[in-house]
Amino acid sequence: MKALCWTGINSLSVETVDDPAILNDQDMIVRVSSTVTCGSDLHLLAGYVPAMRAGDILGHEFLGEVVEIGAAVTRHQVGDRVVVSSFIACGQCWYCRNSLFSLCDNTNPQPGIAETLWGAATGGCFGYSQITGGFAGSHAQFVRVPFADVGAFPVPESLTDEEAVFASDAASTGWMGADLGGVGPGSTVAVWGAGGVGQMAARASMLLGAEKVIVIDRIPERLQQVRDWIGAETLDYSSTEVLAELREWSGGRGPDVCIEAVGMEAHSTRPDFAYDQLKLQLRLQSDRPTAIREAILAARKGGSVFVLGVYGGFVDKFPLGALMNKGLTVRGAQMHGQRYIPMLLDRMVAGDLKTGHLATHILPLSQGPKAYDLFKKKEDGCVRVVLRP
């Protein structure tokens, strides 16, 4: 089969690789019909996430048709159209039983790297380096889906691929940030990042009852999407002072909930961006934490901050004093897709949650390197690229 492979830092190639096969009786094979570029893939592309190997297949957000099932799969049949959670969960361990699916104890066969870096391993994830298990990704014609009854969900006929595919990761991740971040009726919420995840976090906040939601970014096309499709307010950080604007916008207190949906390659006009960029290039730190610093400083006293953006290692100048003295609650997680996907599909059908606009570009898999070039450079108004194998 054909697959989009990482071949080195900032280097991708469409290669011919072995077809996947059923390895365990809870596996199934899915023929991929749509798979999406994700901002966290850019961290892999640039070499900031450890344990990438030449030939690794990228991609973790996807939808497709079931073509083969293992003997123990009972919820799916050949021919079903399914959307698959990007993180793999067994459904039986302590973490899965407590709906913390991305922390599954049984789906990462290579836990040593994560245990060394983070003290414990996450669950497995499609196409996200050896640190999350080395699973082949979804930018391919076929994917093996472990624990298929737990992580794959039937797609309602009324939804297009371009709508439903975002339940796989972007919508689930965004909703998780609003939910676990504590958004509720009357909340004021600020979201850093107007990409797919940030837009979904903003919309989730609104649907959970937030009174005010503002999304912070600098890319005009993304901010316009927020206004047109999400219905939230926007703030261009390149032309204003974010902390002052947020204080004025929230009656002098600061937002109740700050959701950081940017991650380790954050950009900023603040002086600390140049500092972070230099340290990153010298490999003296692994991540640029500009956005999460700002979110912690912006949050009201006693408020909460949720980290949705992916971080890989260690950062400098973390505002621990602000976190402690302001009495903040800070949480973060990789997405618990199994917890949210069925509900999100229902909301898409009902028209509460719009996602199709995120697919600004649709290209064949053979143009995967071009897709990532567009996506990384944010050219031609690109928000997300859907690849069709």
Secondary structure by P-SEA (a helix, b strand, c coil): cbbbbbcccccccbbbbbbbccccccbbbbcccbbbbcaaaaaaaacccccccccbbbbcccccccccccccccccccccccccccccccccccccccccccccccccccaaaaaaaccccccccccccccccccccccccbbbbccccccbbbbccccccccccccccaaaaaaaaaaaaccccbbbbbbccccaaaaaaaaaaaaacccbbbbbbccaaaaaaaaccccbbbbccccccaaaaaaaacccccccbbbbccccccccccaaaaaaaaaaaaccccccaaaaaaaaaaccccbbbbbcccccccccccaaaaaaaabbbbbbbcccccccaaaaaaaaaaccccccccccccccccaaaaaaaaaaaccccccbbbbcc
